[in-house]
Amino acid sequence: MERALAAERHPAWQRSCPEMNDINFIRLGLLRCISVVDSSRHFLQTTKEIDGELLPHSTYFKSLKSSRRASMLEAIERQNYKIHCEQLTASGIRLPTIIF
């Protein structure tokens, strides 16, 4: 997140969201991807039962449609790719160059 913020002069996607901050949005997205539940509603119920984390359905589903969040994820993905390339290069593994 810090590298994504530093890579852009004035990121349009940087904003505070008290209901669900950006880091929590990313964490929940990753958990949703690796969870074994069948639907997002089931995921939210499971998250509430296991982690005691209550997130209103409307907040979660609205955030999935947010263009600001999509822009944030794209910026973070670019930095994540660069970090992985740096680590692989340091290990002697070369990857093809992808220009964003």
N, C-alpha and C positions, 0 to 999 in steps of 0.2 A: 504494500500500500504506500509506504514512504517513497519508494522508487518511482512508482506511478505518479505520485503527486509532484515529485521533483522533476520528472521528465517533461511535464507540461508547465508552461509559464503561468497560465491562469486556467486551470481545469474547470470547465463548465459543470462538471459532475460533482465537484466538491461541495458538499452541503451537509449540515447536521440534520439528522432525522431522529427525533427523540423516541418514536415508537419502535424503530428497529434501525440501529446504526449500521453503517456499511460493512463493518467487520463482522457483525452478527449475521447480516444478510449473506455474506460470502460463506461463513461457517455453516449456516443452515443449508445453503445451496449444495455445499460439498457433502454434508450429512445426508441430504435428500438423494444425492446421486449414488451413495454407497449403501443406503438403507435397503432393506428387503421388503418394504411396504409397497402396496399396489397403487396407491394414490397419494396426492399431496394432502388431502384431508386426513387420511390414515397416518401420514407422516406427522402432521401437527398433533394428532391425538397421541401418538407414540411418544413424541417429544415431550408432551405435557406429562404423560405417565412416568416416563423414565427420568427425565431431567427436571421435572417440576417447572418447566418453562412454558408459561402461558402466553401465546401469541394470537391475537385476534385473527380469525380467518381473513377478514377483509383487508387487514394490513398486509398480511403475507401475500395474498393474491394480487393486490394492487401493486406491490413492489415488484412482482414478477413481470408486470406489463410496463414498468417505468423505463422510459427512454434514457433518463439520467443514470439509472442503475446499469442499463446495458452499456452506456458509454464508459462508465466506471469499470465494468468487467472487461471491456475491450482494452482499456489502458493497463489494467492489472495483468491481463493475459500477455500483452506485449512485453512487459517487464519480467513476468514469470518466464517467458520463453528466453529472454536475454540471460537471465540468471542461470537457467539450465544449460544454455549453450556455453556460458563462461565456465561452469563447473565441469561439463563434459570436455571442453577444450583443455582445461587444466589437468584432466585425467588422460589426455592424449587421444580423445575421441573427437573426430571432426564430423560436423553435420553440414548438410547443404544450407546455403544462405537463403533465407526467406526475407523478402523486403516487405515491410508493412506499409 
